[in-house]
């Protein structure tokens, strides 16, 4: 979801933003797919997660893999690999196994004692 500028539109659906962008006659990269530098301030980010926990779901990395295989653009492979490495670093537990994360914005943050099937 896209972050808005006011309370009434603080969360907007990307498909609606894309439709508005297309109707306006804009050219170039649509909103949400432009390359951008990381933004530390969560209030200034284009997207906000609806939940800050991470429950060991692989879909984002899988999506980047499919984008790379479909487009051939290595940026998707590199982004997927960076996320995969971060997942390994942040979710692994001593011994063996992985744990869910309480807050994805906190590096080295609290782990949740569960590993969903």
MARVEX-951332 format. One line per field, with one value per residue (C-alpha): residue number from 1; residue in three letters; x, y, z. Coordinates in Angstrom, 2 decimals. Layout:
<sites>
nr = (NUM|...)
rest = (ALA|...)
xx = (X|...)
yy = (Y|...)
zz = (Z|...)
</sites>
This chain:
<sites>
nr = (1|2|3|4|5|6|7|8|9|10|11|12|13|14|15|16|17|18|19|20|21|22|23|24|25|26|27|28|29|30|31|32|33|34|35|36|37|38|39|40|41|42|43|44|45|46|47|48|49|50|51|52|53|54|55|56|57|58|59|60|61|62|63|64|65|66|67|68|69|70|71|72|73|74|75|76|77|78|79|80|81|82|83|84|85|86|87|88|89|90|91|92|93|94|95|96|97|98|99|100|101|102|103|104|105|106|107|108|109|110|111|112|113|114|115|116|117)
rest = (UNK|UNK|UNK|UNK|UNK|UNK|UNK|UNK|UNK|UNK|UNK|UNK|UNK|UNK|UNK|UNK|UNK|UNK|UNK|UNK|UNK|UNK|UNK|UNK|UNK|UNK|UNK|UNK|UNK|UNK|UNK|UNK|UNK|UNK|UNK|UNK|UNK|UNK|UNK|UNK|UNK|UNK|UNK|UNK|UNK|UNK|UNK|UNK|UNK|UNK|UNK|UNK|UNK|UNK|UNK|UNK|UNK|UNK|UNK|UNK|UNK|UNK|UNK|UNK|UNK|UNK|UNK|UNK|UNK|UNK|UNK|UNK|UNK|UNK|UNK|UNK|UNK|UNK|UNK|UNK|UNK|UNK|UNK|UNK|UNK|UNK|UNK|UNK|UNK|UNK|UNK|UNK|UNK|UNK|UNK|UNK|UNK|UNK|UNK|UNK|UNK|UNK|UNK|UNK|UNK|UNK|UNK|UNK|UNK|UNK|UNK|UNK|UNK|UNK|UNK|UNK|UNK)
xx = (0.00|1.15|1.65|-0.43|0.02|-2.97|-4.99|-7.82|-5.50|-2.71|-3.06|-3.99|-4.04|-1.26|-3.63|-5.67|-2.50|-1.38|-4.76|-4.61|-1.04|-2.14|-5.16|-2.94|-0.85|2.41|5.40|8.37|8.35|5.00|4.78|6.18|8.68|11.24|14.70|15.18|17.66|16.61|14.69|15.34|12.31|9.25|6.94|8.79|8.60|6.44|5.08|4.24|3.65|0.28|2.11|5.69|6.23|7.83|6.51|9.13|7.15|9.27|6.88|8.82|12.07|10.14|8.51|11.90|13.17|10.19|10.72|14.36|13.51|10.73|12.54|16.18|16.98|19.59|18.42|15.59|18.04|20.27|17.34|16.07|19.53|19.93|16.60|17.51|20.80|18.99|16.45|19.22|21.02|17.97|15.90|18.46|18.68|21.55|21.86|19.60|16.35|14.76|12.35|9.80|10.58|8.57|9.50|11.19|12.33|14.61|17.95|18.82|15.40|13.26|12.48|9.12|9.35|7.56|8.36|5.17|4.71)
yy = (0.00|3.50|5.95|9.08|12.64|12.97|10.95|10.22|8.79|7.41|4.00|3.68|0.66|0.50|-0.59|2.58|4.70|2.97|3.57|7.25|7.45|5.87|8.21|11.25|10.39|10.07|8.40|6.44|4.13|3.89|4.59|1.86|0.39|3.17|2.46|4.46|4.87|3.36|5.76|5.53|7.56|5.27|8.28|9.24|5.79|5.17|1.95|0.90|-2.66|-3.31|-5.51|-5.10|-8.77|-11.25|-14.82|-16.57|-16.29|-16.63|-14.96|-11.71|-13.47|-15.87|-12.92|-11.31|-14.61|-14.78|-11.14|-11.87|-15.00|-13.18|-9.92|-11.03|-7.86|-8.79|-6.04|-8.38|-11.23|-8.91|-7.58|-11.08|-12.22|-9.23|-10.03|-13.72|-12.85|-10.49|-13.22|-15.67|-13.13|-11.88|-15.07|-17.79|-19.05|-20.66|-24.34|-24.78|-23.40|-20.04|-17.81|-15.23|-11.56|-9.18|-6.00|-5.85|-2.27|-3.33|-4.88|-7.63|-7.22|-9.59|-12.99|-14.69|-18.24|-19.86|-21.31|-21.57|-24.63)
zz = (0.00|-0.72|2.11|1.71|2.81|5.12|7.63|5.19|2.55|4.72|3.06|-0.62|-2.88|-5.44|-8.22|-7.72|-7.76|-10.96|-12.62|-11.67|-13.01|-16.31|-16.65|-16.05|-19.14|-17.21|-18.87|-17.55|-14.56|-12.77|-9.02|-6.82|-9.29|-9.56|-8.19|-5.04|-2.23|1.12|3.36|7.10|8.19|7.91|7.45|4.25|2.61|-0.40|1.10|4.63|5.74|7.37|9.91|11.08|11.98|9.60|9.77|7.61|4.39|1.19|-1.29|-1.73|-2.62|-4.83|-6.63|-7.26|-8.67|-11.04|-12.08|-12.84|-14.85|-16.73|-17.50|-17.49|-15.51|-12.91|-10.54|-9.47|-8.80|-6.76|-4.71|-4.05|-2.97|-0.64|1.01|1.28|3.00|5.40|6.16|7.02|9.19|11.08|11.50|12.25|15.81|17.70|16.91|13.95|12.67|12.19|14.10|13.06|13.69|15.84|13.93|10.52|11.15|14.04|13.01|15.45|17.05|19.06|17.59|18.02|19.34|16.44|13.06|10.97|8.78)
</sites>
